[in-house]
Amino acid sequence: MPPEHLKILFLCTGNSCRSQMAEGWARQLLNDRVEPYSAGIKAHGLNPHAVRVMAEAGVDISGQRSKTLDQLSGVAFDYVVTVCGHAHENCPLFSGRAKVVHVGFDDPPALAKSAKSEDEALSHYRRVRDEIRAFVAELPERLKVKAETSR
């Protein structure tokens, strides 16, 4: 029998952008090793710019939906990865075996507000998308190291 996939939750404030990107990258890059989820402290809806820049990178997140933690209450997570400071500071306690890991990323919608053009706004989304991709690609090794050092 194949080993059970790690259940990883990417948690953000509104589950509209960063956590959605992380879930999409995890599905694309780690499909054979993890079962990814994303949620927010609140559900703000899927950010169309996030969908657009992920599609540019060959990852379709248009079918994902914005959800809150309450909607995933029946899932026993192995790891909860907070991808923004607000979610980390307001992260609820998780019962069971879930380990919380924080890796903060800039907020593309906040950065895009001061952009002078659509292309400049999208550049913020693209940069954060690529940073999240690099993080997710290294995630199994990072979690392994974290687990070894916490023994």
VEXBAGU-450410 format. One record per residue (C-alpha): residue number from 1; residue in one letter; x, y, z. Coordinates in pm, 1 decimal, m for minus. Layout:
# VEXBAGU-450410
<zaza num="NUM" residu="a" xx="X" yy="Y" zz="Z"/>
...
//
This chain:
# VEXBAGU-450410
<zaza num="1" residu="m" xx="0.0" yy="0.0" zz="0.0"/>
<zaza num="2" residu="p" xx="145.0" yy="344.9" zz="m91.6"/>
<zaza num="3" residu="p" xx="227.4" yy="579.4" zz="196.3"/>
<zaza num="4" residu="e" xx="m40.3" yy="829.8" zz="295.6"/>
<zaza num="5" residu="h" xx="8.6" yy="1176.5" zz="149.8"/>
<zaza num="6" residu="l" xx="86.4" yy="1457.4" zz="392.7"/>
<zaza num="7" residu="k" xx="m213.5" yy="1682.7" zz="438.8"/>
<zaza num="8" residu="i" xx="m90.8" yy="2040.8" zz="419.3"/>
<zaza num="9" residu="l" xx="m303.8" yy="2349.2" zz="474.6"/>
<zaza num="10" residu="f" xx="m185.9" yy="2684.5" zz="336.9"/>
<zaza num="11" residu="l" xx="m349.0" yy="2949.8" zz="552.8"/>
<zaza num="12" residu="c" xx="m383.5" yy="3320.7" zz="474.8"/>
<zaza num="13" residu="t" xx="m612.1" yy="3602.7" zz="578.7"/>
<zaza num="14" residu="g" xx="m867.4" yy="3591.1" zz="297.0"/>
<zaza num="15" residu="n" xx="m777.3" yy="3277.5" zz="97.1"/>
<zaza num="16" residu="s" xx="m787.0" yy="3480.1" zz="m222.4"/>
<zaza num="17" residu="c" xx="m427.0" yy="3496.9" zz="m343.7"/>
<zaza num="18" residu="r" xx="m115.2" yy="3367.4" zz="m162.5"/>
<zaza num="19" residu="s" xx="m266.8" yy="3056.2" zz="m6.2"/>
<zaza num="20" residu="q" xx="m444.4" yy="2978.9" zz="m334.0"/>
<zaza num="21" residu="m" xx="m115.6" yy="3008.3" zz="m524.8"/>
<zaza num="22" residu="a" xx="54.2" yy="2779.6" zz="m272.4"/>
<zaza num="23" residu="e" xx="m220.7" yy="2520.1" zz="m304.5"/>
<zaza num="24" residu="g" xx="m196.6" yy="2535.0" zz="m683.6"/>
<zaza num="25" residu="w" xx="182.4" yy="2496.1" zz="m682.7"/>
<zaza num="26" residu="a" xx="161.5" yy="2207.1" zz="m436.2"/>
<zaza num="27" residu="r" xx="m87.8" yy="2028.1" zz="m661.5"/>
<zaza num="28" residu="q" xx="140.1" yy="2081.8" zz="m961.2"/>
<zaza num="29" residu="l" xx="479.5" yy="2013.7" zz="m803.9"/>
<zaza num="30" residu="l" xx="408.7" yy="1772.3" zz="m518.4"/>
<zaza num="31" residu="n" xx="101.7" yy="1584.7" zz="m637.6"/>
<zaza num="32" residu="d" xx="257.9" yy="1247.4" zz="m559.0"/>
<zaza num="33" residu="r" xx="356.3" yy="1343.3" zz="m201.9"/>
<zaza num="34" residu="v" xx="105.1" yy="1585.7" zz="m52.3"/>
<zaza num="35" residu="e" xx="m265.0" yy="1652.7" zz="m33.5"/>
<zaza num="36" residu="p" xx="m281.6" yy="2033.7" zz="m36.7"/>
<zaza num="37" residu="y" xx="m557.9" yy="2256.8" zz="93.4"/>
<zaza num="38" residu="s" xx="m595.1" yy="2629.7" zz="137.7"/>
<zaza num="39" residu="a" xx="m817.9" yy="2838.2" zz="359.5"/>
<zaza num="40" residu="g" xx="m844.2" yy="3179.7" zz="515.5"/>
<zaza num="41" residu="i" xx="m938.0" yy="3334.5" zz="843.2"/>
<zaza num="42" residu="k" xx="m1215.0" yy="3477.3" zz="619.7"/>
<zaza num="43" residu="a" xx="m1311.1" yy="3393.3" zz="260.1"/>
<zaza num="44" residu="h" xx="m1261.7" yy="3690.0" zz="26.8"/>
<zaza num="45" residu="g" xx="m1313.1" yy="3508.9" zz="m304.3"/>
<zaza num="46" residu="l" xx="m1054.4" yy="3400.9" zz="m559.6"/>
<zaza num="47" residu="n" xx="m838.5" yy="3692.9" zz="m678.9"/>
<zaza num="48" residu="p" xx="m859.0" yy="3719.6" zz="m1061.3"/>
<zaza num="49" residu="h" xx="m500.6" yy="3850.2" zz="m1087.2"/>
<zaza num="50" residu="a" xx="m375.4" yy="3547.3" zz="m894.5"/>
<zaza num="51" residu="v" xx="m565.1" yy="3320.5" zz="m1133.7"/>
<zaza num="52" residu="r" xx="m415.7" yy="3507.7" zz="m1431.4"/>
<zaza num="53" residu="v" xx="m49.7" yy="3495.1" zz="m1322.9"/>
<zaza num="54" residu="m" xx="m75.0" yy="3130.7" zz="m1218.8"/>
<zaza num="55" residu="a" xx="m219.9" yy="3048.6" zz="m1562.1"/>
<zaza num="56" residu="e" xx="76.1" yy="3230.2" zz="m1719.4"/>
<zaza num="57" residu="a" xx="299.2" yy="2984.1" zz="m1532.2"/>
<zaza num="58" residu="g" xx="94.6" yy="2685.5" zz="m1651.0"/>
<zaza num="59" residu="v" xx="m105.3" yy="2626.5" zz="m1329.9"/>
<zaza num="60" residu="d" xx="m484.2" yy="2649.0" zz="m1343.9"/>
<zaza num="61" residu="i" xx="m630.8" yy="2752.6" zz="m1009.0"/>
<zaza num="62" residu="s" xx="m957.6" yy="2880.6" zz="m1156.8"/>
<zaza num="63" residu="g" xx="m1145.7" yy="2579.0" zz="m1019.0"/>
<zaza num="64" residu="q" xx="m1028.2" yy="2636.9" zz="m662.9"/>
<zaza num="65" residu="r" xx="m1260.0" yy="2822.2" zz="m428.5"/>
<zaza num="66" residu="s" xx="m1206.4" yy="3056.9" zz="m139.0"/>
<zaza num="67" residu="k" xx="m1297.5" yy="2896.0" zz="192.2"/>
<zaza num="68" residu="t" xx="m1261.2" yy="2937.3" zz="566.8"/>
<zaza num="69" residu="l" xx="m1107.8" yy="2702.0" zz="818.6"/>
<zaza num="70" residu="d" xx="m1455.6" yy="2602.5" zz="935.9"/>
<zaza num="71" residu="q" xx="m1520.7" yy="2447.5" zz="595.5"/>
<zaza num="72" residu="l" xx="m1221.9" yy="2214.3" zz="645.8"/>
<zaza num="73" residu="s" xx="m1295.2" yy="2120.4" zz="1006.9"/>
<zaza num="74" residu="g" xx="m1304.8" yy="1747.0" zz="931.2"/>
<zaza num="75" residu="v" xx="m952.8" yy="1730.4" zz="785.6"/>
<zaza num="76" residu="a" xx="m664.7" yy="1619.5" zz="1009.8"/>
<zaza num="77" residu="f" xx="m371.8" yy="1823.8" zz="881.8"/>
<zaza num="78" residu="d" xx="m9.9" yy="1720.4" zz="922.0"/>
<zaza num="79" residu="y" xx="114.1" yy="2075.5" zz="859.5"/>
<zaza num="80" residu="v" xx="m40.4" yy="2420.1" zz="858.0"/>
<zaza num="81" residu="v" xx="168.7" yy="2671.6" zz="663.5"/>
<zaza num="82" residu="t" xx="75.9" yy="3032.2" zz="734.5"/>
<zaza num="83" residu="v" xx="172.3" yy="3246.9" zz="436.0"/>
<zaza num="84" residu="c" xx="98.0" yy="3589.8" zz="581.9"/>
<zaza num="85" residu="g" xx="167.9" yy="3759.3" zz="912.5"/>
<zaza num="86" residu="h" xx="m196.8" yy="3823.4" zz="997.0"/>
<zaza num="87" residu="a" xx="m289.1" yy="3457.6" zz="957.0"/>
<zaza num="88" residu="h" xx="12.8" yy="3354.1" zz="1162.4"/>
<zaza num="89" residu="e" xx="m74.8" yy="3594.8" zz="1443.4"/>
<zaza num="90" residu="n" xx="m440.4" yy="3485.7" zz="1438.6"/>
<zaza num="91" residu="c" xx="m383.3" yy="3117.9" zz="1365.3"/>
<zaza num="92" residu="p" xx="m616.8" yy="2908.4" zz="1576.2"/>
<zaza num="93" residu="l" xx="m487.5" yy="2613.0" zz="1771.5"/>
<zaza num="94" residu="f" xx="m501.8" yy="2288.9" zz="1578.0"/>
<zaza num="95" residu="s" xx="m572.9" yy="1972.2" zz="1768.7"/>
<zaza num="96" residu="g" xx="m389.2" yy="1652.6" zz="1693.7"/>
<zaza num="97" residu="r" xx="m64.5" yy="1625.6" zz="1508.6"/>
<zaza num="98" residu="a" xx="m67.3" yy="1943.2" zz="1297.7"/>
<zaza num="99" residu="k" xx="257.8" yy="2136.8" zz="1307.3"/>
<zaza num="100" residu="v" xx="236.3" yy="2509.1" zz="1226.5"/>
<zaza num="101" residu="v" xx="507.4" yy="2657.0" zz="1003.8"/>
<zaza num="102" residu="h" xx="518.3" yy="3026.2" zz="913.7"/>
<zaza num="103" residu="v" xx="661.2" yy="3159.3" zz="588.2"/>
<zaza num="104" residu="g" xx="539.5" yy="3510.0" zz="513.0"/>
<zaza num="105" residu="f" xx="502.6" yy="3643.8" zz="160.6"/>
<zaza num="106" residu="d" xx="423.7" yy="3998.4" zz="50.0"/>
<zaza num="107" residu="d" xx="57.5" yy="4073.7" zz="m22.7"/>
<zaza num="108" residu="p" xx="21.8" yy="4131.1" zz="m400.4"/>
<zaza num="109" residu="p" xx="m318.3" yy="4307.8" zz="m381.0"/>
<zaza num="110" residu="a" xx="m180.7" yy="4556.4" zz="m126.3"/>
<zaza num="111" residu="l" xx="131.2" yy="4619.5" zz="m335.4"/>
<zaza num="112" residu="a" xx="m73.4" yy="4652.4" zz="m655.8"/>
<zaza num="113" residu="k" xx="m283.1" yy="4935.8" zz="m510.2"/>
<zaza num="114" residu="s" xx="0.8" yy="5182.8" zz="m564.3"/>
<zaza num="115" residu="a" xx="90.6" yy="5052.1" zz="m911.4"/>
<zaza num="116" residu="k" xx="75.0" yy="5302.9" zz="m1194.3"/>
<zaza num="117" residu="s" xx="m21.4" yy="5045.7" zz="m1457.7"/>
<zaza num="118" residu="e" xx="m177.5" yy="4703.4" zz="m1495.6"/>
<zaza num="119" residu="d" xx="159.9" yy="4555.5" zz="m1588.8"/>
<zaza num="120" residu="e" xx="323.4" yy="4703.6" zz="m1279.1"/>
<zaza num="121" residu="a" xx="41.8" yy="4563.7" zz="m1064.6"/>
<zaza num="122" residu="l" xx="79.8" yy="4220.0" zz="m1219.3"/>
<zaza num="123" residu="s" xx="456.0" yy="4230.8" zz="m1162.3"/>
<zaza num="124" residu="h" xx="389.3" yy="4212.9" zz="m787.3"/>
<zaza num="125" residu="y" xx="169.5" yy="3906.3" zz="m835.4"/>
<zaza num="126" residu="r" xx="431.7" yy="3743.1" zz="m1058.4"/>
<zaza num="127" residu="r" xx="713.6" yy="3801.4" zz="m811.4"/>
<zaza num="128" residu="v" xx="516.9" yy="3657.5" zz="m519.7"/>
<zaza num="129" residu="r" xx="396.1" yy="3368.1" zz="m739.1"/>
<zaza num="130" residu="d" xx="757.7" yy="3280.3" zz="m817.2"/>
<zaza num="131" residu="e" xx="863.2" yy="3311.4" zz="m451.5"/>
<zaza num="132" residu="i" xx="579.7" yy="3079.5" zz="m348.5"/>
<zaza num="133" residu="r" xx="677.2" yy="2832.1" zz="m620.6"/>
<zaza num="134" residu="a" xx="1036.1" yy="2821.0" zz="m493.1"/>
<zaza num="135" residu="f" xx="912.8" yy="2766.3" zz="m136.9"/>
<zaza num="136" residu="v" xx="668.2" yy="2489.7" zz="m233.9"/>
<zaza num="137" residu="a" xx="930.8" yy="2314.0" zz="m448.1"/>
<zaza num="138" residu="e" xx="1154.9" yy="2286.8" zz="m140.5"/>
<zaza num="139" residu="l" xx="871.4" yy="2211.1" zz="101.5"/>
<zaza num="140" residu="p" xx="923.5" yy="1833.7" zz="148.2"/>
<zaza num="141" residu="e" xx="1289.1" yy="1888.5" zz="231.8"/>
<zaza num="142" residu="r" xx="1209.9" yy="2184.0" zz="458.1"/>
<zaza num="143" residu="l" xx="950.9" yy="1981.0" zz="648.9"/>
<zaza num="144" residu="k" xx="1188.3" yy="1686.6" zz="680.6"/>
<zaza num="145" residu="v" xx="1458.7" yy="1910.8" zz="825.0"/>
<zaza num="146" residu="k" xx="1207.1" yy="2078.2" zz="1057.6"/>
<zaza num="147" residu="a" xx="1082.6" yy="1737.4" zz="1177.3"/>
<zaza num="148" residu="e" xx="1439.4" yy="1613.9" zz="1237.6"/>
<zaza num="149" residu="t" xx="1536.8" yy="1922.2" zz="1436.7"/>
<zaza num="150" residu="s" xx="1223.4" yy="1908.9" zz="1652.5"/>
<zaza num="151" residu="r" xx="1290.1" yy="1558.0" zz="1781.2"/>
//
